[in-house]
Amino acid sequence: MTLKIKYLECNKKPVQAGVVVRVDAKKVCLMLGCSGPHLYNLQKSPSFPQPKFLGKKRLWLRSEVENWLEKNLSDASAHSSGIANIERAA
């Protein structure tokens, strides 16, 4: 759950409904708890949200990153609980 804690620490500002929030690579790395090179590798994955460009600056929609993070956290927990069930059965 370290990943969730890091995400909550960098996500302190509440957002009003209907407001589009864009975050830069540094913020995305904080949200995910990863390094810049790892973020670059994640961008190659078709399931990871692609950045929008403002000049040369890469910006992600915070809502897309949050949705991806929630989906992957739930997939990871389902996968780990499945492994635990298999180990108990053996």
Backbone hydrogen bonds, N-H to C=O, Kabsch-Sander energy under -0.5 kcal/mol:
donor,donor_aa,acceptor,acceptor_aa,energy
5,I,1,M,-1.9
6,K,2,T,-2.5
7,Y,3,L,-2.1
8,L,4,K,-2.3
9,E,5,I,-2.1
10,C,6,K,-1.6
11,N,7,Y,-0.8
19,V,16,Q,-1.7
21,V,19,V,-0.6
22,R,20,V,-0.5
23,V,60,W,-2.8
25,A,58,R,-0.5
28,V,24,D,-2.3
29,C,25,A,-2.6
30,L,26,K,-1.8
31,M,27,K,-2.6
32,L,28,V,-2.4
33,G,29,C,-1.9
34,C,29,C,-1.9
39,L,35,S,-2.1
40,Y,36,G,-2.2
41,N,37,P,-1.8
42,L,38,H,-2.4
43,Q,39,L,-1.9
44,K,40,Y,-0.5
44,K,41,N,-1.0
45,S,42,L,-1.8
48,F,45,S,-0.8
52,K,59,L,-3.8
54,L,57,K,-2.5
55,G,53,F,-0.5
56,K,54,L,-0.5
57,K,54,L,-1.6
59,L,52,K,-3.1
60,W,23,V,-2.9
62,R,21,V,-3.1
62,R,60,W,-0.5
64,E,61,L,-0.5
65,V,61,L,-1.9
66,E,62,R,-2.7
67,N,63,S,-2.4
68,W,64,E,-2.3
69,L,65,V,-2.7
70,E,66,E,-2.7
71,K,67,N,-2.4
72,N,68,W,-2.5
73,L,69,L,-2.4
74,S,70,E,-2.3
75,D,71,K,-2.3
76,A,72,N,-2.1
77,S,73,L,-2.4
78,A,74,S,-2.2
79,H,75,D,-2.3
80,S,76,A,-2.6
81,S,77,S,-2.3
82,G,78,A,-1.8
83,I,79,H,-1.9
84,A,80,S,-2.1
85,N,81,S,-2.1
86,I,82,G,-1.9
87,E,83,I,-2.5
88,R,84,A,-2.1
89,A,85,N,-1.8
90,A,86,I,-1.4
